Amino acid sequence: MPVVSGEYFVRPGMENTQRVLALVRSRAEQLRISTVLVASTSGATGARAVEVLRGLDVVVVSHSTGFAEENQQELLVQHRQAIEANGGRILTCQHAFGGVGRAVRKKLQTYQLDEIIAYTLRIFGEGVKVACEISLMAADAGLVKVGEPALAVGGTGHGADTALVLLPANAQTFFDLRVMEVLCKPGFYPAEA
């Protein structure tokens, strides 16, 4: 297996999506990994991923219904149709790091363990937190096998800017999750003086 060094983007965000998906495609082929998890809010990133990653088992993980607005699903119908038409699967469920704990924070103004874990992972970048979180969600739904390498794609805001090779775990065995490689992520560089 060739040694890979991570790629670091100057800025986070959707401008990195194409490069992230190209790196994922290449590494999936090198490691013979067939499952790729992709976070996607509106579905635009997921729709692009199923095109670029054709032939791989792509699981697009969306926000839970009501995440942004009560009774509303942020995954747009046209993107859902494109994902499914190109062989992708969609997982819509509660966030592993923000379910009932988020309700406690909103009601009682105190953080719970799941959100503390999320904030801790964010020190590596929002996309790292997202990639770890969607792997827990997909494992709990039975859409990725625990302990078998998968690729997970996350981002900061919109689009993709982070990709990890990891060993998924279920939420209740979170500390068994292993990040094997950081393919890419935004670097956090100080502003020029």
Contact map, one row per residue, 1 for C-alpha under 8 A:
1110000000000000000000000000011000000000000000000000000000000000000000000000000000000000000000000000000000000000000000000000000000000000000000000000000000000000000000000000000000000000000000000
1111000000000000000000000000010000000000000000000000000000000000000000000000000000000000000000000000000000000000000000000000000000000000000000000000000000000000000000000000000000000000000000000
1111100000000000000000000000000000000000000000000000000000000000000000000000000000000000000000000000000000000000000000000000000000000000000000000000000000000000000000000000000000000000000000000
0111110000000000000000000000000000000000000000000000000000000000000000000000000000000000000000000000000000000000000000000000000000000000000000000000000000000000000000000000000000000010000000000
0011111000000000000000000000000000000000000000000000000000000000000000000000000000000000000000000000000000000000000000000000000000000000000000000000000000000000000000000000000000000110000000000
0001111100000000000000000000000000000000000000000000000000000000000000000000000000000000000000000000000000000000000000000000000000000000000000000000000000000000000000000000000000001111100000000
0000111110000000000000000000000000000000000000000000000000000000000000000000000000000000000000000000000000000000000000000000000000000000000000000000000000000000000000000000000000000011100000000
0000011111000000000000000000000000000000000000000000000000000000000000000000000000000000000000000000000000000000000000000000000000000000000000000000000000000000000000000000000000000001111000000
0000001111110001000000000000000000000000000000000000000000000000000000000000000000000000000000000000000000000000000000000000000000000000000000000000000000000000100000000000000000000001111000000
0000000111110000000000000000000000000000000000000000000000000000000000000000000000000000000000000000000000000000000000000000000000000000000000000000000000000000000000000000000000000000011110000
0000000011111000000000000000000000000000000000000000000000000000000000000000000000000000000000000000000000000000000000000000000000000000000000000000000000000000000000000000000000000000011100000
0000000011111111000000000000000000000000000000000000000000000000000000000000000000000000000000000000000000000000000000000000000000000000000000000000000000110000100000000000000000000000111000000
0000000000111111100000000000000000000000000000000000000000000000000000000000000000000000000000000000000000000000000000000000000000000000000000000000000000111111100000000000000000000000000000000
0000000000011111100000000000000000000000000000000000000000000000000000000000000000000000000000000000000000000000000000000000000000000000000000000000000000111111100000000000000000000000000000000
0000000000011111110000000000000000000000000000000000000000000000000000000000000000000000000000000000000000000000000000000000000000000000000000000000000000000010100000000000000000000000000000000
0000000010011111111100000000000000000000000000000000000000000000000000000000000000000000000000000000000000000000000000000000000000000000000000000000000000000011100000000000000000000000000000000
0000000000001111111110000000000000000000000010000000000000000000000000000000000000000000000000000000000000000000000000000000000000000000000000000000000000000011100000000000000000000000000000000
0000000000000011111111000000000000000000000000000000000000000000000000000000000000000000000000000000000000000000000000000000000000000000000000000000000000000000000000000000000000000000000000000
0000000000000001111111100000000000000000000000000000000000000000000000000000000000000000000000000000000000000000000000000000000000000000000000000000000000000000000000000000000000000000000000000
0000000000000001111111110000000000000000000000000000000000000000000000000000000000000000000000000000000000000000000000000000000000000000000000000000000010000001111000000000000000000001000000000
0000000000000000111111111000000000000000000000001001100000000000000000000000000000000000000000000000000000000000000000000000000000000000000000000000000000000000000000000000000000000000000000000
0000000000000000011111111100000000000000000000000001000000000000000000000000000000000000000000000000000000000000000000000000000000000000000000000000000000000000000000000000000000000000000000000
0000000000000000001111111110000000000000000000000000000000000000000000000000000000000000000000000000000000000000000000000000000000000000000000000000000000000000000000000000000000000010000000000
0000000000000000000111111111000000000000000000000000000000000000000000000000000000000000000000000000000000000000000000000000000000000000000000000000001000000000001000000000000000000010000000000
0000000000000000000011111111100000000000000000000001100000000000000000000000000000000000000000000000000000000000000000000000000000000000000000000000000000000000000000000000000000000000000000000
0000000000000000000001111111110000000000000000000000000000000000000000000000000000000000000000000000000000000000000000000000000000000000000000000000000000000000000000000000000000000000000000000
0000000000000000000000111111111000000000000000000000000000000000000000000000000000000000000000000000000000000000000000000000000000000000000000000000000000000000000000000000000000000000000000000
0000000000000000000000011111111111000000000000000000000000000000000000000000000000000000000000000000000000000000000000000000000000000000000000000000001000000000000000000000000000000000000000000
0000000000000000000000001111111110000000000000000000000000000000000000000000000000000000000000000000000000000000000000000000000000000000000000000000000000000000000000000000000000000000000000000
1100000000000000000000000111111110000000000000000000000000000000000000000000000000000000000000000000000000000000000000000000000000000000000000000000000000000000000000000000000000000000000000000
1000000000000000000000000011111110000000000000000000000000000000000000000000000000000000000000000000000000000000000000000000000000000000000000000000000000000000000000000000000000000000000000000
0000000000000000000000000001111111000000000000000000000000000000000000000000000000000000000000000000000000000000000000000000000000000000000000000000000000000000000000000000000000000000000000000
0000000000000000000000000001111111100000000000000000000000000000000000000000000000000000000000000000000000000000000000000000000000000000000000000000111000000000000000000000000000000000000000000
0000000000000000000000000001000111110000000000000000000110000000000000000000000000000000000000000000000000000000000000000000000000000000000000000000010000000000000000000000000000000000000000000
0000000000000000000000000000000011111000000000000000000111100000000000000000000000000000000000000000000000000000000000000000000000000000000000010000011000000000000000000000000000000000000000000
0000000000000000000000000000000001111100000000000000000111100000000000000000000000000000000000000000000000000000000000000000000000000000000000000000011110000000000000000000000000000000000000000
0000000000000000000000000000000000111110000000000000000001111000000000000000000000000000000000000000000000000000000000000000000000100110010000000000011110000000000000000000000000000000000000000
0000000000000000000000000000000000011111000011001000000001111000000000000000000000000000000000000000000000000000000000000000000000100100000000000000000111000000000000000000000000000000000000000
0000000000000000000000000000000000001111100011000000000000011100000000000000000000000000000000000000000000000000000000000000000001100100000000000000000011100000000000000000000000000000000000000
0000000000000000000000000000000000000111111111000000000000011110000000000010000000000000000000000000000000000000000000000000000000000000000000000000000000000010000000000000000000000000000000000
0000000000000000000000000000000000000011111100000000000000001110000000000110000000000000000000000000000000000000000000000000000000000000000000000000000000000100000000000000000000000000000000000
0000000000000000000000000000000000000001111110000000000000000100000000000111001000000000000000000000000000000000000000000000000000000000000000000000000000000000000000000000000000000000000000000
0000000000000000000000000000000000000001111111100000000000010100000000000011001100100000000000000000000000000000000000000000000000000000000000000000000000000000000000000000000000000000000000000
0000000000000000000000000000000000000001111111110000000000000000000000000000001000000000000000000000000000000000000000000000000000000000000000000000000000000010000000000000000000000000000000000
0000000000000000100000000000000000000111011111111000000000000000000000000000000000000000000000000000000000000000000000000000000000000000000000000000000000000011000000000000000000000000000000000
0000000000000000000000000000000000000111001111111100000000010000000000000000001000100000000000000000000000000000000000000000000000000000000000000000000000000000000000000000000000000000000000000
0000000000000000000000000000000000000000001111111110000000000000000000000000001101100000000000000000000000000000000000000000000000000000000000000000000000000000000000000000000000000000000000000
0000000000000000000000000000000000000000000111111111000000000000000000000000000000000000000000000000000000000000000000000000000000000000000000000000000000000000000000000000000000000000000000000
0000000000000000000010000000000000000100000011111111100001000000000000000000000000000000000000000000000000000000000000000000000000000000000000000000000000000000000000000000000000000000000000000
0000000000000000000000000000000000000000000001111111110001000000000000000000000000100111000000000000000000000000000000000000000000000000000000000000000000000000000000000000000000000000000000000
0000000000000000000000000000000000000000000000111111110000000000000000000000000000000100000000000000000000000000000000000000000000000000000000000000000000000000000000000000000000000000000000000
0000000000000000000011001000000000000000000000011111110000000000000000000000000000000000000000000000000000000000000000000000000000000000000000000000000000000000000000000000000000000000000000000
0000000000000000000010001000000000000000000000001111111101000000000000000000000000000000000000000000000000000000000000000000000000000000000000000000000000000000000000000000000000000000000000000
0000000000000000000000000000000000000000000000000111111100000000000000000000000000000110000000000000000000000000000000000000000000000000000000000000000000000000000000000000000000000000000000000
0000000000000000000000000000000000000000000000000000111110000000000000000000000000000000000000000000000000000000000000000000000000000000000000000000000000000000000000000000000000000000000000000
0000000000000000000000000000000001110000000000000000111111000000000000000000000000000000000000000000000000000000000000000000000000000000000000000000000000000000000000000000000000000000000000000
0000000000000000000000000000000001110000000000000000001111100000000000000000000000000011100000000000000000000000000000000000000000000000000000000000000000000000000000000000000000000000000000000
0000000000000000000000000000000000111100000000001100100111110000000000000000000000000011100000000000000000000000000000000000000000000000000000000000000000000000000000000000000000000000000000000
0000000000000000000000000000000000111100000000000000000011111000000000000000000000000001111000000000000000000000000000000000000000000000010000100000000000000000000000000000000000000000000000000
0000000000000000000000000000000000001111001001000000000001111100000000000000000000000001111000000000000000000000000000000000000000000000000000000000000000000000000000000000000000000000000000000
0000000000000000000000000000000000001111100000000000000000111110000000000000000000000000011100000000000000000000000000000000000000000100010000000000000000000000000000000000000000000000000000000
0000000000000000000000000000000000000011111000000000000000011111000000000110000000000000011110000000000000000000000000000000000000000000000000000000000000000000000000000000000000000000000000000
0000000000000000000000000000000000000001100000000000000000001111101000001110000000000000000111100000000000000000000000000000000000000000000000000000000000000000000000000000000000000000000000000
0000000000000000000000000000000000000000000000000000000000000111111000001000000000000000000111100000000000000000000000000000000000000000000000000000000000000000000000000000000000000000000000000
0000000000000000000000000000000000000000000000000000000000000011111101111100000000000000000110000000000000000000000000000000000000000000000000000000000000000000000000000000000000000000000000000
0000000000000000000000000000000000000000000000000000000000000001111111111000000000000000000000000000000000000000000000000000000000000000000000000000000000000000000000000000000000000000000000000
0000000000000000000000000000000000000000000000000000000000000011111111011000000000000000000000000000000000000000000000000000000000000000000000000000000000000000000000000000000000000000000000000
0000000000000000000000000000000000000000000000000000000000000000111111010100000000000000000000000000000000000000000000000000000000000000000000000000000000000000000000000000000000000000000000000
0000000000000000000000000000000000000000000000000000000000000000011111110000000000000000000000000000000000000000000000000000000000000000000000000000000000000000000000000000000000000000000000000
0000000000000000000000000000000000000000000000000000000000000000111111110000000000000000000000000000000000000000000000000000000000000000000000000000000000000000000000000000000000000000000000000
0000000000000000000000000000000000000000000000000000000000000000110011111000000000000000000000000000000000000000000000000000000000000000000000000000000000000000000000000000000000000000000000000
0000000000000000000000000000000000000000000000000000000000000000111111111100000000000000000000000000000000000000000000000000000000000000000000000000000000000000000000000000000000000000000000000
0000000000000000000000000000000000000000000000000000000000000011111000111111000000000000000000000000000000000000000000000000000000000000000000000000000000000000000000000000000000000000000000000
0000000000000000000000000000000000000000110000000000000000000110100100011111000000000000000000000000000000000000000000000000000000000000000000000000000000000000000000000000000000000000000000000
0000000000000000000000000000000000000001111000000000000000000110000000001111101100000000000000000000000000000000000000000000000000000000000000000000000000000000000000000000000000000000000000000
0000000000000000000000000000000000000000011000000000000000000000000000001111111100000000000000000000000000000000000000000000000000000000000000000000000000000000000000000000000000000000000000000
0000000000000000000000000000000000000000000000000000000000000000000000000011111110000000000000000000000000000000000000000000000000000000000000000000000000000000000000000000000000000000000000000
0000000000000000000000000000000000000000000000000000000000000000000000000001111111000000000000000000000000000000000000000000000000000000000000000000000000000000000000000000000000000000000000000
0000000000000000000000000000000000000000011101100000000000000000000000000011111111100000000000000000000000000000000000000000000000000000000000000000000000000000000000000000000000000000000000000
0000000000000000000000000000000000000000001000100000000000000000000000000011111111110000010000000000000000000000000000000000000000000000000000000000000000000000000000000000000000000000000000000
0000000000000000000000000000000000000000000000000000000000000000000000000000111111111000000000000000000000000000000000000000000000000000000000000000000000000000000000000000000000000000000000000
0000000000000000000000000000000000000000000000100000000000000000000000000000011111111100000000000000000000000000000000000000000000000000000000000000000000000000000000000000000000000000000000000
0000000000000000000000000000000000000000001001100100000000000000000000000000001111111111110000000000000000000000000000000000000000000000000000000000000000000000000000000000000000000000000000000
0000000000000000000000000000000000000000000000000000000000000000000000000000000111111111110000000000000000000000000000000000000000000000000000000000000000000000000000000000000000000000000000000
0000000000000000000000000000000000000000000000000000000000000000000000000000000011111111000000000000000000000000000000000000000000000000000000000000000000000000000000000000000000000000000000000
0000000000000000000000000000000000000000000000000110010000000000000000000000000001111111000000000000000000000000000000000000000000000000000000000000000000000000000000000000000000000000000000000
0000000000000000000000000000000000000000000000000100010011000000000000000000000000111111100000000000000000000000000000000000000000000000000000000000000000000000000000000000000000000000000000000
0000000000000000000000000000000000000000000000000100000011110000000000000000000000111111110000000000000000000000000000000000000000000000000000000000000000000000000000000000000000000000000000000
0000000000000000000000000000000000000000000000000000000011110000000000000000000000110011111000000000000000000000000000000000000000000000000000000000000000000000000000000000000000000000000000000
0000000000000000000000000000000000000000000000000000000000111100000000000000000100110001111100000000000000000000000000000000000000000000000000000000000000000000000000000000000000000000000000000
0000000000000000000000000000000000000000000000000000000000111100000000000000000000000000111110000000000000000000000000000000000000000000010010000000000000000000000000000000000000000000000000000
0000000000000000000000000000000000000000000000000000000000001111100000000000000000000000011111000000000000000000000000000000000000000000000000000000000000000000000000000000000000000000000000000
0000000000000000000000000000000000000000000000000000000000000111100000000000000000000000001111100000000000000000000000000000000000000000100000000000000000000000000000000000000000000000000000000
0000000000000000000000000000000000000000000000000000000000000011000000000000000000000000000111110110000000000000000000000000000000000000100000000000000000000000000000000000000000000000000000000
0000000000000000000000000000000000000000000000000000000000000011000000000000000000000000000011111110000000000000000000000000000000001100100000000000000000000000000000000000000000000000000000000
0000000000000000000000000000000000000000000000000000000000000000000000000000000000000000000001111110000000000000010000000000000000001101100000000000000000000000000000000010000000000000000000000
0000000000000000000000000000000000000000000000000000000000000000000000000000000000000000000000111110100000000000011011000000000000001000000000000000000000000000000000000000000000000000000000000
0000000000000000000000000000000000000000000000000000000000000000000000000000000000000000000001111111110000000000011000000000000000000000000000000000000000000000000000000000000000000000000000000
0000000000000000000000000000000000000000000000000000000000000000000000000000000000000000000001111111111000000000000000000000000000000000000000000000000000000000000000000000000000000000000000000
0000000000000000000000000000000000000000000000000000000000000000000000000000000000000000000000000111111100000000000000000000000000000000000000000000000000000000000000000000000000000000000000000
0000000000000000000000000000000000000000000000000000000000000000000000000000000000000000000000001111111110000011111000000000000000000000000000000000000000000000000000000000000000000000000000000
0000000000000000000000000000000000000000000000000000000000000000000000000000000000000000000000000111111111000011001000000000000000000000000000000000000000000000000000000000000000000000000000000
0000000000000000000000000000000000000000000000000000000000000000000000000000000000000000000000000011111111100000000000000000000000000000000000000000000000000000000000000000000000000000000000000
0000000000000000000000000000000000000000000000000000000000000000000000000000000000000000000000000001111111111111000000000000000000000000000000000000000000000000000000000000000000000000000000000
0000000000000000000000000000000000000000000000000000000000000000000000000000000000000000000000000000111111111111000000000000000000000000000000000000000000000000000000000000000000000000000000000
0000000000000000000000000000000000000000000000000000000000000000000000000000000000000000000000000000011111111100000000000000000000000000000000000000000000000000000000000000000000000000000000000
0000000000000000000000000000000000000000000000000000000000000000000000000000000000000000000000000000001111111000000000000000000000000000000000000000000000000000000000000000000000000000000000000
0000000000000000000000000000000000000000000000000000000000000000000000000000000000000000000000000000000111111100000000000000000000000000000000000000000000000000000000000000000000000000000000000
0000000000000000000000000000000000000000000000000000000000000000000000000000000000000000000000000000000111111110000000000000000000000000000000000000000000000000000000000000000000000000000000000
0000000000000000000000000000000000000000000000000000000000000000000000000000000000000000000000000000000111011111000000000000000000000000000000000000000000000000000000000000000000000000000000000
0000000000000000000000000000000000000000000000000000000000000000000000000000000000000000000000000000110110001111101100000000000000000000000000000000000000000000000000000000000000000000000000000
0000000000000000000000000000000000000000000000000000000000000000000000000000000000000000000000000000110110000111111100000000000000000000000000000000000000000000000000000000000000000000000000000
0000000000000000000000000000000000000000000000000000000000000000000000000000000000000000000000000000100000000011111110000000000000000000000000000000000000000000000000000000000000000000000000000
0000000000000000000000000000000000000000000000000000000000000000000000000000000000000000000000011100100000000001111111000000000000000000000000000000000000000000000000000000000000000000000000000
0000000000000000000000000000000000000000000000000000000000000000000000000000000000000000000000001100110000000011111111100000000000000000000000000000000000000000000000000000000000000000000000000
0000000000000000000000000000000000000000000000000000000000000000000000000000000000000000000000000000000000000011111111110000000000000000000000000000000000000000000000000000000000000000000000000
0000000000000000000000000000000000000000000000000000000000000000000000000000000000000000000000001000000000000000111111111000000000000000000000000000000000000000000000000000000000000000000000000
0000000000000000000000000000000000000000000000000000000000000000000000000000000000000000000000001000000000000000011111111100000010000000000000000000000000000000000000000000000000000000000000000
0000000000000000000000000000000000000000000000000000000000000000000000000000000000000000000000000000000000000000001111111110000000000000000000000000000000000000000000000000000000000000000000000
0000000000000000000000000000000000000000000000000000000000000000000000000000000000000000000000000000000000000000000111111110000000000000000000000000000000000000000000000000000000000000000000000
0000000000000000000000000000000000000000000000000000000000000000000000000000000000000000000000000000000000000000000011111111110110000000000000000000000000000000000000000000000000000000000000000
0000000000000000000000000000000000000000000000000000000000000000000000000000000000000000000000000000000000000000000001111111111110000000000000000000000000000000000000000000000000000000000000000
0000000000000000000000000000000000000000000000000000000000000000000000000000000000000000000000000000000000000000000000111111110000000000000000000000000000000000000000000000000000000000000000000
0000000000000000000000000000000000000000000000000000000000000000000000000000000000000000000000000000000000000000000000001111110110000000000000000000000000000000000000000000000000000000000000000
0000000000000000000000000000000000000000000000000000000000000000000000000000000000000000000000000000000000000000000000001111111110000000000000000000000000010000000000000000000000000000110000000
0000000000000000000000000000000000000000000000000000000000000000000000000000000000000000000000000000000000000000000000001111111111000000000000000000000001110000000000000000000000000000000000000
0000000000000000000000000000000000000000000000000000000000000000000000000000000000000000000000000000000000000000000000000100111111100000000000000000000011110001111000000000000000000000100000000
0000000000000000000000000000000000000000000000000000000000000000000000000000000000000000000000000000000000000000000000001101111111110000000000000000000001100000011100000000000000000000100000000
0000000000000000000000000000000000000000000000000000000000000000000000000000000000000000000000000000000000000000000001001101111111111000000000000000000001000000000000000000000000000000000000000
0000000000000000000000000000000000000010000000000000000000000000000000000000000000000000000000000000000000000000000000000000011111111100000000000000000011100000000000000000000000000000000000000
0000000000000000000000000000000000001110000000000000000000000000000000000000000000000000000000000000000000000000000000000000001111111110000000000000000111000000011100000000000000000000000000000
0000000000000000000000000000000000000000000000000000000000000000000000000000000000000000000000000000000000000000000000000000000111111111000000000000000100000000000000010000000010000000000000000
0000000000000000000000000000000000000000000000000000000000000000000000000000000000000000000000111000000000000000000000000000000011111111100000000000000000000000000000000000000000000000000000000
0000000000000000000000000000000000001110000000000000000000001000000000000000000000000000000000110000000000000000000000000000000001111111110000000000000100000000000000000000000000000000000000000
0000000000000000000000000000000000001000000000000000000000000000000000000000000000000000000000000000000000000000000000000000000000111111111000010000000100000000000000011000000000000000000000000
0000000000000000000000000000000000000000000000000000000000000000000000000000000000000000000000010000000000000000000000000000000000011111111100000000000000000000000000011110010000000000000000000
0000000000000000000000000000000000000000000000000000000000000000000000000000000000000000000011110000000000000000000000000000000000001111111110000000000000000000000000000110000000000000000000000
0000000000000000000000000000000000001000000000000000000000101000000000000000000000000000001000000000000000000000000000000000000000000111111111110000000000000000000000000000000000000000000000000
0000000000000000000000000000000000000000000000000000000000000000000000000000000000000000000000000000000000000000000000000000000000000011111111111100000000000000000000011110000000000000000000000
0000000000000000000000000000000000000000000000000000000000000000000000000000000000000000000000000000000000000000000000000000000000000001111111100000000000000000000000000110000000000000000000000
0000000000000000000000000000000000000000000000000000000000000000000000000000000000000000001000000000000000000000000000000000000000000000111111110000000000000000000000000000000000000000000000000
0000000000000000000000000000000000000000000000000000000000000000000000000000000000000000000000000000000000000000000000000000000000000000011111111000000000000000000000000000000000000000000000000
0000000000000000000000000000000000000000000000000000000000100000000000000000000000000000000000000000000000000000000000000000000000000000011111111000000000000000000000000000000000000000000000000
0000000000000000000000000000000000100000000000000000000000000000000000000000000000000000000000000000000000000000000000000000000000000010011011111100010000000000000000010000000000000000000000000
0000000000000000000000000000000000000000000000000000000000000000000000000000000000000000000000000000000000000000000000000000000000000000001001111111000000000000000000010000000000000000000000000
0000000000000000000000000000000000000000000000000000000000000000000000000000000000000000000000000000000000000000000000000000000000000000001000011111000000000000000000111100000000000000000000000
0000000000000000000000000000000000000000000000000000000000000000000000000000000000000000000000000000000000000000000000000000000000000000000000001111100000000000000000111000000010000000000000000
0000000000000000000000000000000000000000000000000000000000000000000000000000000000000000000000000000000000000000000000000000000000000000000000001111110000000000000000110000000000000000000000000
0000000000000000000000000000000010000000000000000000000000000000000000000000000000000000000000000000000000000000000000000000000000000000000000000011111000000000000011110000000000000000000000000
0000000000000000000000000000000011111000000000000000000000000000000000000000000000000000000000000000000000000000000000000000000000000000000000010001111100000000000011110000000000000000000000000
0000000000000000000000010001000010111000000000000000000000000000000000000000000000000000000000000000000000000000000000000000000000000000000000000000111110000000001111000000000000000000000000000
0000000000000000000000000000000000011100000000000000000000000000000000000000000000000000000000000000000000000000000000000000000000110110000000000000011111000000001111000000000000000000000000000
0000000000000000000100000000000000011110000000000000000000000000000000000000000000000000000000000000000000000000000000000000001001100000000000000000001111100001111100000000000000000000000000000
0000000000000000000000000000000000000110000000000000000000000000000000000000000000000000000000000000000000000000000000000000011111100000000000000000000111110011111000000000000000000000000000000
0000000000011100000000000000000000000010000000000000000000000000000000000000000000000000000000000000000000000000000000000000011101000000000000000000000011111111110000000000000000000000000000000
0000000000011100000000000000000000000000000000000000000000000000000000000000000000000000000000000000000000000000000000000000111000000000000000000000000001111111100000000000000000000000000000000
0000000000001100000000000000000000000000000000000000000000000000000000000000000000000000000000000000000000000000000000000000000000000000000000000000000000111110000000000000000000000000000000000
0000000000001100000000000000000000000000100000000000000000000000000000000000000000000000000000000000000000000000000000000000000000000000000000000000000000111111000000000000000000000000000000000
0000000000001111100000000000000000000001000110000000000000000000000000000000000000000000000000000000000000000000000000000000000000000000000000000000000001111111100000000000000000000000000000000
0000000000001101100100000000000000000000000010000000000000000000000000000000000000000000000000000000000000000000000000000000001000000000000000000000000011110111110000000000000000000000000000000
0000000010011111100100000000000000000000000000000000000000000000000000000000000000000000000000000000000000000000000000000000001000000000000000000000000011110011111000000000000000000001110000000
0000000000000000000100000000000000000000000000000000000000000000000000000000000000000000000000000000000000000000000000000000001100100000000000000000000011100001111100000000000000000111110000000
0000000000000000000100010000000000000000000000000000000000000000000000000000000000000000000000000000000000000000000000000000001100100000000000000000001111000000111110000000000000000111100000000
0000000000000000000000000000000000000000000000000000000000000000000000000000000000000000000000000000000000000000000000000000000100100000000000000000001110000000011111000000000000111111000000000
0000000000000000000000000000000000000000000000000000000000000000000000000000000000000000000000000000000000000000000000000000000000000000000000000000111100000000001111100000000000111110000000000
0000000000000000000000000000000000000000000000000000000000000000000000000000000000000000000000000000000000000000000000000000000000000000000000000000111100000000000111110000000011111000000000000
0000000000000000000000000000000000000000000000000000000000000000000000000000000000000000000000000000000000000000000000000000000000000000000000000111110000000000000011111000000011110000000000000
0000000000000000000000000000000000000000000000000000000000000000000000000000000000000000000000000000000000000000000000000000000000010011001000011111110000000000000001111100000111000000000000000
0000000000000000000000000000000000000000000000000000000000000000000000000000000000000000000000000000000000000000000000000000000000000011001000000110000000000000000000111110111110000000000000000
0000000000000000000000000000000000000000000000000000000000000000000000000000000000000000000000000000000000000000000000000000000000000001101100000100000000000000000000011111110000000000000000000
0000000000000000000000000000000000000000000000000000000000000000000000000000000000000000000000010000000000000000000000000000000000000001101100000000000000000000000000001111110000000000000000000
0000000000000000000000000000000000000000000000000000000000000000000000000000000000000000000000000000000000000000000000000000000000000000000000000000000000000000000000000111110000000000000000000
0000000000000000000000000000000000000000000000000000000000000000000000000000000000000000000000000000000000000000000000000000000000000000000000000000000000000000000000001111111110000000000000000
0000000000000000000000000000000000000000000000000000000000000000000000000000000000000000000000000000000000000000000000000000000000000001000000000000000000000000000000001111111110000000000000000
0000000000000000000000000000000000000000000000000000000000000000000000000000000000000000000000000000000000000000000000000000000000000000000000000000000000000000000000001000111111000000000000000
0000000000000000000000000000000000000000000000000000000000000000000000000000000000000000000000000000000000000000000000000000000000000000000000000000000000000000000000011000111111000000000000000
0000000000000000000000000000000000000000000000000000000000000000000000000000000000000000000000000000000000000000000000000000000000010000000000000010000000000000000001111000111111100000000000000
0000000000000000000000000000000000000000000000000000000000000000000000000000000000000000000000000000000000000000000000000000000000000000000000000000000000000000000001110000001111110000000000000
0000000000000000000000000000000000000000000000000000000000000000000000000000000000000000000000000000000000000000000000000000000000000000000000000000000000000000000111100000000011111100000000000
0000000000000000000000000000000000000000000000000000000000000000000000000000000000000000000000000000000000000000000000000000000000000000000000000000000000000000000111100000000001111100000000000
0000010000000000000000000000000000000000000000000000000000000000000000000000000000000000000000000000000000000000000000000000000000000000000000000000000000000000000111000000000000111110000000000
0000110000000000000000000000000000000000000000000000000000000000000000000000000000000000000000000000000000000000000000000000000000000000000000000000000000000000011110000000000000111111100000000
0001111000000000000000110000000000000000000000000000000000000000000000000000000000000000000000000000000000000000000000000000000000000000000000000000000000000000011110000000000000001111100000000
0000011110000000000100000000000000000000000000000000000000000000000000000000000000000000000000000000000000000000000000000000000000000000000000000000000000000000111100000000000000000111110000000
0000011110010000000000000000000000000000000000000000000000000000000000000000000000000000000000000000000000000000000000000000101100000000000000000000000000000000111000000000000000000111111000000
0000000111110000000000000000000000000000000000000000000000000000000000000000000000000000000000000000000000000000000000000000100000000000000000000000000000000000110000000000000000000001111100000
0000000111110000000000000000000000000000000000000000000000000000000000000000000000000000000000000000000000000000000000000000000000000000000000000000000000000000000000000000000000000000111110000
0000000001100000000000000000000000000000000000000000000000000000000000000000000000000000000000000000000000000000000000000000000000000000000000000000000000000000000000000000000000000000011111000
0000000001000000000000000000000000000000000000000000000000000000000000000000000000000000000000000000000000000000000000000000000000000000000000000000000000000000000000000000000000000000001111100
0000000000000000000000000000000000000000000000000000000000000000000000000000000000000000000000000000000000000000000000000000000000000000000000000000000000000000000000000000000000000000000111110
0000000000000000000000000000000000000000000000000000000000000000000000000000000000000000000000000000000000000000000000000000000000000000000000000000000000000000000000000000000000000000000011111
0000000000000000000000000000000000000000000000000000000000000000000000000000000000000000000000000000000000000000000000000000000000000000000000000000000000000000000000000000000000000000000001111
0000000000000000000000000000000000000000000000000000000000000000000000000000000000000000000000000000000000000000000000000000000000000000000000000000000000000000000000000000000000000000000000111
